[in-house]
Amino acid sequence: MSSEQSRYRWFVVAVFFFFMLLHQTDKLMIGSLQVQISNDFNINNKQWGLINSGALIVATILYPIWGYLYDRYSRTKLLSLASFIWGATTWLNAIVRSFGGFLATRASTGIDDSSYPGLYTLIADYFGPTQRGKIFGILQLAQPLGYLLGMILALMVAPAIGGWRSVFYITGSLGVIIALLIFFGVKEMPRGKAEPEFENMTEMQTFKFSWAEAKEIFKKKTMWFVFLQGFAGVFPWNVITFFFFAYLEKERGYDANGILFTMAPVILILASGYFIGGALGDFAFKRTNKGRIIVSCIGVLMGALFMYLAITTPIEAKNQFFVFMCLTAIFMPLSATNVTATVYDVTVPEVRSTAQAVEYFIENAGAAFAPIITGVIADMYDLKTAILLICTVAWGLCFIFYLGAIFTIDKDSHDLRNQMAERAKSM
């Protein structure tokens, strides 16, 4: 690879990083705006959960469609379209003045939330298997950093510029700008280009989507364990995203500054965990195909333990609570990048968007209802009970599912490498 090509692929990473950073800011800052928006529309926890579940349900329905389109057509053009939709729907969400209108337009923001499989598969065609964990880790830094940026916009910027609607206008406009940058600045890459079997080939065969290969996804036992952990694993993330700030404010007595100075360091630590998880996964994967799964097991087990210790910490013990939240933040994201990389370790290039979209579909099929379930439990008991119950149970299940994948990953990974070697010979 020439130095120019190497520099360009890092430019692509940078573009997608900022796409994800600003998109996640737009998507996740609503959690920090719960009190402001709830007061505007005079709604309770259950209605708030319904608002957030609406976008998740729309995203869930559209995941298979986005995945199929990414495997059939230009990923760069589709990603540009997704970015434009993000900008347009966020503007609509800021314009409406009724609860019903807000509910409907917020649900429409889920259209672009299911657009990430194409981004990851395109990046996977720029970087080989032993580098993907780290690269995915860099990209997924955008989620917690977007959460932090959204928190700053919600708690500090919004009150200074006229409220939450003004912030939505800003993030929506940025979506349109990023759409233009992707459309004109990012080049499509042949599917499978970065697989080691094709490393020295000057010309690549075009791998096209086929239903036969799509069906093979479901014959790989590792993918079934990935699907199962995905169903359970996103519950905690949605609960924390949409309810944790209200928990800090209403049940632990934090004001806006207290929330910011407590959660900002926690989120920065969380962000580092994505890269650490990806790097550890790559390191372990070079030594054993089980490496990424082992790192994921450690992440969910320790994350559940420290979350339990944090939530059960007495309200007055703020330093102890902060320490346990920092420890939770280290382990929570360790599995995220490794799950994505594992999907690509066992599936062929032309159906990877579909495979990841199916995983996300199954994730969100359960997680779409997490805000509603949390809201119901919180109204019946309190937010502490809701957060603690959902997080510990979900991560415990993920640990069990990862243990299952340890026994299947070797065969599925070897099968893929053999298939790629056969294709290389036939070129």
C-alpha positions as CSV (number, residue, x, y, z in Angstrom):
1,M,0.0,0.0,0.0
2,S,1.4,3.4,-1.0
3,S,1.8,6.2,1.6
4,E,-0.9,8.2,-0.3
5,Q,-3.4,5.3,0.0
6,S,-2.5,4.8,3.7
7,R,-3.1,8.5,4.4
8,Y,-6.4,8.5,2.5
9,R,-7.8,5.6,4.5
10,W,-7.1,7.5,7.7
11,F,-8.9,10.5,6.1
12,V,-11.9,8.1,5.6
13,V,-11.7,7.1,9.3
14,A,-11.6,10.8,10.3
15,V,-14.7,11.6,8.2
16,F,-16.6,8.7,9.7
17,F,-15.5,9.5,13.2
18,F,-16.9,13.0,12.9
19,F,-20.1,11.6,11.3
20,M,-20.5,9.2,14.3
21,L,-19.5,11.8,16.8
22,L,-22.0,14.4,15.7
23,H,-24.7,11.8,15.0
24,Q,-24.3,10.3,18.4
25,T,-24.4,13.8,19.9
26,D,-27.7,14.4,18.2
27,K,-29.1,11.0,19.1
28,L,-27.9,10.8,22.7
29,M,-28.3,14.3,24.1
30,I,-32.0,13.8,24.5
31,G,-31.2,11.8,27.7
32,S,-29.7,15.0,29.2
33,L,-32.7,17.0,28.1
34,Q,-35.3,14.7,29.8
35,V,-36.3,17.2,32.5
36,Q,-36.5,20.2,30.1
37,I,-38.6,18.3,27.4
38,S,-40.7,16.5,30.0
39,N,-41.6,19.9,31.6
40,D,-42.4,21.4,28.2
41,F,-44.8,18.7,27.3
42,N,-45.9,17.8,30.8
43,I,-45.2,14.1,30.5
44,N,-44.3,11.2,32.9
45,N,-41.6,8.5,32.8
46,K,-43.8,6.1,30.9
47,Q,-44.5,8.7,28.1
48,W,-40.8,9.6,28.1
49,G,-39.9,6.0,27.6
50,L,-42.4,5.8,24.7
51,I,-40.7,8.7,23.0
52,N,-37.4,7.0,23.0
53,S,-38.7,3.6,22.2
54,G,-40.4,5.0,19.1
55,A,-37.0,5.9,17.4
56,L,-35.6,2.5,18.5
57,I,-38.5,0.6,17.0
58,V,-38.2,2.5,13.6
59,A,-34.5,1.8,13.6
60,T,-35.1,-1.9,14.3
61,I,-37.5,-2.3,11.5
62,L,-35.1,-0.6,9.0
63,Y,-31.9,-2.5,9.9
64,P,-32.5,-5.4,7.5
65,I,-33.4,-3.0,4.7
66,W,-30.3,-0.8,5.3
67,G,-28.1,-4.0,5.5
68,Y,-29.5,-5.3,2.2
69,L,-29.0,-2.0,0.4
70,Y,-25.5,-1.6,1.7
71,D,-24.5,-5.1,0.3
72,R,-26.1,-4.3,-3.1
73,Y,-25.3,-0.6,-3.8
74,S,-22.7,2.1,-3.0
75,R,-22.2,2.4,0.7
76,T,-20.8,5.9,0.4
77,K,-23.9,7.2,-1.3
78,L,-26.2,5.5,1.1
79,L,-24.2,6.9,4.1
80,S,-24.5,10.3,2.6
81,L,-28.3,9.9,2.3
82,A,-28.5,8.7,6.0
83,S,-26.6,11.8,7.1
84,F,-29.1,14.0,5.2
85,I,-32.0,12.2,6.8
86,W,-30.5,12.7,10.2
87,G,-30.4,16.5,9.6
88,A,-33.9,16.7,8.2
89,T,-35.6,14.7,10.9
90,T,-33.8,16.5,13.7
91,W,-35.1,19.8,12.3
92,L,-38.6,18.4,12.2
93,N,-38.3,17.3,15.8
94,A,-37.4,20.8,16.8
95,I,-40.3,22.4,14.9
96,V,-43.3,20.6,16.4
97,R,-45.1,22.0,19.4
98,S,-47.4,19.1,20.5
99,F,-46.5,15.9,22.4
100,G,-48.0,13.8,19.5
101,G,-46.0,15.7,16.9
102,F,-42.8,15.3,19.0
103,L,-43.5,11.6,19.5
104,A,-43.9,11.1,15.7
105,T,-41.0,13.2,14.6
106,R,-38.7,11.7,17.3
107,A,-39.6,8.2,15.9
108,S,-38.6,9.4,12.4
109,T,-35.1,10.1,13.7
110,G,-34.7,6.3,14.0
111,I,-34.5,6.1,10.1
112,D,-30.9,7.0,10.0
113,D,-30.0,5.3,13.4
114,S,-29.9,2.0,11.6
115,S,-27.3,3.1,9.0
116,Y,-24.1,2.0,10.7
117,P,-23.6,-1.4,9.1
118,G,-22.5,0.1,5.8
119,L,-20.0,2.3,7.6
120,Y,-18.3,-0.6,9.4
121,T,-18.2,-2.9,6.4
122,L,-16.7,-0.1,4.3
123,I,-14.0,0.5,6.9
124,A,-13.4,-3.3,7.1
125,D,-12.5,-3.1,3.4
126,Y,-9.8,-0.5,4.1
127,F,-8.3,-2.4,7.1
128,G,-7.4,-6.1,7.6
129,P,-8.7,-8.5,10.3
130,T,-5.8,-7.9,12.8
131,Q,-6.4,-4.1,12.7
132,R,-10.2,-3.9,12.7
133,G,-10.7,-4.1,16.5
134,K,-8.5,-1.0,17.1
135,I,-10.1,0.9,14.2
136,F,-13.6,0.1,15.3
137,G,-12.5,1.1,18.8
138,I,-11.5,4.5,17.5
139,L,-14.8,5.0,15.7
140,Q,-16.8,3.8,18.6
141,L,-15.1,6.4,20.8
142,A,-17.6,8.7,19.1
143,Q,-20.5,7.3,21.1
144,P,-19.4,8.2,24.6
145,L,-17.8,11.4,23.3
146,G,-21.0,12.3,21.6
147,Y,-22.8,11.5,24.8
148,L,-20.5,13.9,26.6
149,L,-20.8,16.6,23.9
150,G,-24.6,16.2,24.0
151,M,-24.5,16.6,27.8
152,I,-22.6,19.8,27.5
153,L,-25.0,21.1,24.8
154,A,-28.0,20.2,26.9
155,L,-26.8,21.4,30.3
156,M,-24.8,24.5,29.3
157,V,-25.4,25.6,25.8
158,A,-29.2,25.0,25.5
159,P,-30.1,27.3,28.4
160,A,-27.8,30.1,26.9
161,I,-29.2,30.0,23.4
162,G,-33.0,29.7,23.9
163,G,-33.6,26.1,24.9
164,W,-33.4,22.5,23.6
165,R,-35.0,23.4,20.2
166,S,-32.1,25.7,19.3
167,V,-29.6,22.9,19.9
168,F,-31.6,20.5,17.7
169,Y,-31.4,23.1,14.9
170,I,-27.6,23.1,15.2
171,T,-27.1,19.4,15.2
172,G,-29.6,18.9,12.4
173,S,-27.6,21.4,10.2
174,L,-24.4,19.6,10.9
175,G,-26.0,16.4,9.6
176,V,-26.5,18.0,6.2
177,I,-22.9,19.3,6.1
178,I,-21.5,15.8,6.9
179,A,-23.8,14.4,4.2
180,L,-22.1,16.6,1.6
181,L,-18.6,15.7,2.9
182,I,-19.3,11.9,2.6
183,F,-20.9,12.3,-0.8
184,F,-18.0,14.2,-2.4
185,G,-15.0,13.0,-0.2
186,V,-15.3,9.3,0.5
187,K,-14.5,6.7,-2.1
188,E,-16.2,3.2,-2.3
189,M,-13.8,0.2,-1.8
190,P,-14.2,-3.2,-3.4
191,R,-15.8,-5.7,-0.9
192,G,-13.2,-8.0,0.6
193,K,-10.2,-5.8,-0.5
194,A,-8.5,-5.9,2.9
195,E,-8.8,-9.7,3.4
196,P,-5.3,-11.2,3.8
197,E,-5.8,-13.7,1.0
198,F,-6.2,-10.8,-1.5
199,E,-3.4,-8.6,-0.1
200,N,-1.1,-8.7,-3.1
201,M,-3.7,-8.8,-5.8
202,T,-3.8,-5.8,-8.2
203,E,-7.3,-6.6,-9.4
204,M,-10.2,-7.7,-7.3
205,Q,-13.1,-9.9,-8.2
206,T,-16.4,-8.1,-7.5
207,F,-18.2,-10.0,-4.7
208,K,-21.9,-9.4,-5.1
209,F,-24.7,-10.0,-2.6
210,S,-26.3,-13.4,-2.9
211,W,-29.2,-14.9,-0.9
212,A,-27.3,-18.2,-0.7
213,E,-24.5,-16.5,1.3
214,A,-27.0,-14.5,3.3
215,K,-28.6,-17.8,4.4
216,E,-25.1,-19.1,5.5
217,I,-25.1,-16.4,8.2
218,F,-27.7,-18.3,10.1
219,K,-25.7,-21.6,9.8
220,K,-22.8,-20.3,11.8
221,K,-23.2,-21.1,15.4
222,T,-21.1,-18.2,16.6
223,M,-23.6,-15.8,15.0
224,W,-26.4,-17.3,17.0
225,F,-24.5,-16.5,20.2
226,V,-23.7,-13.0,18.9
227,F,-27.4,-12.5,18.2
228,L,-28.4,-13.7,21.7
229,Q,-25.9,-11.5,23.5
230,G,-27.0,-8.6,21.3
231,F,-30.6,-9.0,22.3
232,A,-29.7,-8.7,26.0
233,G,-26.6,-6.5,25.8
234,V,-28.2,-3.3,24.5
235,F,-30.8,-3.1,27.3
236,P,-28.3,-1.6,29.8
237,W,-27.0,1.0,27.2
238,N,-30.5,2.3,26.4
239,V,-31.5,2.4,30.1
240,I,-28.4,4.4,31.0
241,T,-28.6,6.6,28.0
242,F,-32.2,7.7,28.5
243,F,-32.6,7.5,32.3
244,F,-29.3,7.9,34.1
245,F,-29.3,11.7,34.2
246,A,-32.8,11.8,35.6
247,Y,-31.7,9.2,38.2
248,L,-28.7,11.4,39.2
249,E,-30.9,14.5,39.4
250,K,-34.1,13.1,41.0
251,E,-32.8,10.3,43.2
252,R,-29.2,11.2,44.1
253,G,-29.8,15.0,44.3
254,Y,-27.2,16.2,41.8
255,D,-27.6,19.6,40.2
256,A,-26.5,20.4,36.6
257,N,-22.9,21.1,37.6
258,G,-22.8,18.0,39.8
259,I,-24.0,15.9,37.0
260,L,-21.5,17.4,34.5
261,F,-18.5,17.1,36.8
262,T,-19.4,13.6,37.9
263,M,-20.3,12.2,34.5
264,A,-17.8,13.9,32.2
265,P,-14.8,12.0,33.6
266,V,-16.8,8.8,33.6
267,I,-17.7,9.2,30.0
268,L,-14.1,10.0,29.0
269,I,-13.0,6.8,30.7
270,L,-15.8,5.0,28.9
271,A,-14.6,6.4,25.6
272,S,-11.1,5.0,26.3
273,G,-12.6,1.6,27.0
274,Y,-13.7,1.3,23.3
275,F,-10.2,1.6,22.0
276,I,-8.7,-0.5,24.9
277,G,-11.3,-3.2,24.2
278,G,-10.5,-3.2,20.5
279,A,-6.7,-3.2,21.1
280,L,-7.0,-6.1,23.6
281,G,-9.3,-7.9,21.2
282,D,-6.8,-7.6,18.3
283,F,-3.9,-8.6,20.6
284,A,-5.8,-11.7,21.9
285,F,-7.1,-12.6,18.4
286,K,-3.6,-12.8,17.0
287,R,-3.0,-15.6,19.5
288,T,-6.3,-17.4,19.4
289,N,-9.6,-17.1,17.6
290,K,-11.2,-17.1,21.0
291,G,-9.4,-13.9,22.0
292,R,-12.1,-11.3,21.2
293,I,-14.8,-13.4,23.0
294,I,-12.6,-13.8,26.1
295,V,-12.1,-10.0,26.3
296,S,-15.9,-9.6,25.9
297,C,-16.6,-12.0,28.8
298,I,-14.4,-10.0,31.1
299,G,-16.1,-6.8,30.1
300,V,-19.7,-7.7,30.8
301,L,-18.9,-9.6,34.0
302,M,-16.9,-6.8,35.6
303,G,-19.2,-4.1,34.2
304,A,-22.2,-5.7,35.9
305,L,-20.3,-6.1,39.2
306,F,-19.2,-2.4,39.4
307,M,-22.5,-1.1,38.2
308,Y,-24.2,-3.0,41.1
309,L,-21.7,-1.6,43.6
310,A,-22.2,1.9,42.2
311,I,-26.0,1.9,42.3
312,T,-26.1,0.4,45.8
313,T,-23.7,3.0,47.2
314,P,-25.4,5.3,49.8
315,I,-26.4,8.7,48.4
316,E,-24.1,10.6,50.7
317,A,-21.0,8.6,49.6
318,K,-20.5,10.6,46.4
319,N,-16.8,9.8,46.1
320,Q,-17.4,6.1,46.4
321,F,-20.2,6.3,43.8
322,F,-17.8,8.2,41.5
323,V,-15.1,5.6,41.8
324,F,-17.4,2.7,41.1
325,M,-18.9,4.5,38.1
326,C,-15.4,5.0,36.8
327,L,-14.6,1.3,37.2
328,T,-17.9,0.4,35.5
329,A,-16.9,2.7,32.6
330,I,-13.6,0.9,32.0
331,F,-15.3,-2.5,31.5
332,M,-18.7,-1.6,29.9
333,P,-17.4,-1.0,26.4
334,L,-14.8,-3.8,26.1
335,S,-17.1,-6.1,24.2
336,A,-18.6,-3.6,21.8
337,T,-15.8,-3.4,19.2
338,N,-15.1,-7.1,19.6
339,V,-18.6,-8.1,18.7
340,T,-18.5,-6.2,15.5
341,A,-15.1,-7.6,14.6
342,T,-16.3,-11.1,15.4
343,V,-19.1,-10.8,12.9
344,Y,-16.5,-10.0,10.2
345,D,-14.3,-12.9,11.4
346,V,-16.9,-15.4,10.4
347,T,-18.9,-13.9,7.5
348,V,-18.0,-13.3,3.8
349,P,-17.5,-9.7,2.6
350,E,-20.5,-9.4,0.4
351,V,-23.1,-10.1,3.2
352,R,-21.4,-8.4,6.1
353,S,-23.7,-5.4,6.1
354,T,-26.6,-7.8,6.2
355,A,-25.1,-9.9,8.9
356,Q,-24.4,-6.9,11.1
357,A,-27.9,-5.5,10.3
358,V,-29.5,-8.7,11.4
359,E,-27.5,-8.5,14.7
360,Y,-28.6,-4.9,15.2
361,F,-32.2,-5.9,14.3
362,I,-32.2,-8.6,17.0
363,E,-30.5,-6.2,19.5
364,N,-33.1,-3.5,19.0
365,A,-36.0,-5.9,18.9
366,G,-35.5,-6.3,22.6
367,A,-33.8,-3.0,23.4
368,A,-36.5,-0.9,21.7
369,F,-38.7,-1.8,24.6
370,A,-36.1,-1.1,27.2
371,P,-37.1,2.5,27.8
372,I,-40.8,1.6,28.2
373,I,-40.0,-1.3,30.6
374,T,-37.7,1.0,32.5
375,G,-40.3,3.7,32.7
376,V,-42.9,1.3,34.0
377,I,-40.6,-0.1,36.7
378,A,-39.5,3.4,37.6
379,D,-43.1,4.5,38.0
380,M,-43.9,1.4,40.1
381,Y,-40.8,1.6,42.3
382,D,-37.9,4.0,41.4
383,L,-35.2,4.6,38.8
384,K,-32.6,2.9,41.0
385,T,-34.5,-0.4,41.0
386,A,-35.1,-0.1,37.2
387,I,-31.5,0.6,36.3
388,L,-30.0,-2.0,38.7
389,L,-32.4,-4.8,37.7
390,I,-32.1,-4.4,34.0
391,C,-28.3,-3.9,33.9
392,T,-27.3,-6.8,36.1
393,V,-29.7,-9.3,34.5
394,A,-28.8,-8.3,30.9
395,W,-25.1,-8.4,31.4
396,G,-25.3,-11.7,33.3
397,L,-27.1,-13.2,30.3
398,C,-24.4,-11.8,27.9
399,F,-21.7,-13.5,29.9
400,I,-23.5,-16.9,29.5
401,F,-23.9,-16.3,25.7
402,Y,-20.2,-15.4,25.3
403,L,-19.2,-18.6,27.0
404,G,-21.2,-20.4,24.3
405,A,-19.4,-18.6,21.5
406,I,-16.0,-19.7,22.9
407,F,-16.8,-23.2,21.8
408,T,-17.9,-22.3,18.2
409,I,-15.6,-19.5,17.1
410,D,-12.7,-21.7,16.0
411,K,-14.6,-23.7,13.4
412,D,-16.5,-20.7,12.0
413,S,-13.3,-18.6,11.7
414,H,-11.4,-21.4,10.0
415,D,-14.2,-22.0,7.6
416,L,-14.1,-18.3,6.5
417,R,-10.4,-18.3,6.0
418,N,-10.6,-21.5,3.9
419,Q,-13.4,-20.0,1.8
420,M,-11.3,-16.8,1.2
421,A,-8.3,-18.9,0.2
422,E,-10.4,-20.8,-2.3
423,R,-11.6,-17.6,-3.8
424,A,-8.0,-16.2,-4.1
425,K,-6.9,-19.4,-5.9
426,S,-9.7,-19.0,-8.5
427,M,-8.8,-15.4,-9.4
